[in-house]
């Protein structure tokens, strides 16, 4: 089976599992699964950063990421943030290096809070997660095929040589169409606003992770998903878009 076929089959299975979880899992179980994903993503970030920064322990950090995500989703994000800074100080103090402390704090805040935002969005309205998925998945798909067929102008060659402006435009168009239609059919018309914002922001989410990988000389965040690399490689755009949705609907519900 070639790489595209493996990637396609794996993507379909992951999408089916994700949609089933959104539709049928109780809120608490969905949040636990998200916390597990946050833990794996934390392990991946620390794995990448450990190529450059001394004293990082990816497995220990991954377990901590799961616990901090659980606290974020079930108790208080402020408590989680406090413990993240304490963990960063503990890690940096072991080797007495401020760059290790900084890498530890970043390596937890990024995956824990961004991945946890999916669980927060689900607790607001599980249908919003479906709109989010449609927005991101359609954008990713159209970016791939538009880039392959029409891509000529590099978007950010230092970060991701294969990404083009044409692919990015296809991604935005796919996100707007799929996200907008899903919001319409689920009767959440106001969701078109975060869909539009997320269609742009998710491009940055992808480049953000690429920047980290380029800095440490790695192609993938890990190799746990056949054809896709790691968890972060699969959800780097999704988690940026998710934050956009959460912020918008928290503001929207308070007005």
Secondary structure, 3 states (H helix, E strand, C coil): CCHHHHHHHHHHHHHHHHHHHHHHCCHHHHHHHHHHHHHHHHHHHHHHHCCCCCCCCHHHHHHHHHHHHHHHHHCCHHHHHHHHHHHHHHHHHHHCCHHHHHHHHHHHHHHHHHHHHHHHHHHHCHHHHHHHHHHHHHHHHHHHHHHHHHCCCEEECCCEEEEEHHHHHHHHHHHHHHHHHHHHHCCCCCHHHHHHHHHHHHHHHHHHHHHHHHHHCCCCCCCCECCCECHHHHHHHHHHHHHHHHHHHHHHHHC
